[in-house]
Each structure stands twice: as C-alpha cells, then as structure tokens.
Amino acid sequence: MGTKVYLSALGILLIVCLSIGFYFGYSHVFSPNADSVPDQGVAQTPQIPLAHASGPAQRR
C-alpha cells in the first residue's frame, strides 16, 4: 500500500514539474502576439566595435 502511494505521489510531482517547465519554456509560443515578427526592414547588425571584431590580428 505504501509503495502505491509513494509512486502515485512521484507521478503527480512529475506531472506538476513537467507542466511548470512547459509553461516557462513555451509560454511565449501561446502569447497573443506570437505571430508578430520583428521588423525585417531594419538591418540587424552586431553591436561589436570594429576593433574587437574577429579577424586577423593587427600588429602595431
């Protein structure tokens, strides 16, 4: 009897943890403005200064 209660409690805890994880992981998918896409007309450039951009090392 104790084993069944223990396994049932573990199963319920698993379902609760999975539902919380699903909520935090996929809540942005089900939000009302989920189908909106950021403005594609604006170029998305990295905010890295040119001096720190990857490339061949410069000798001084």
Secondary structure by P-SEA (a helix, b strand, c coil): caaaaaaaaaaaaaaaaaaaaaaaaccccccccccccccccccccccccccccccccccc
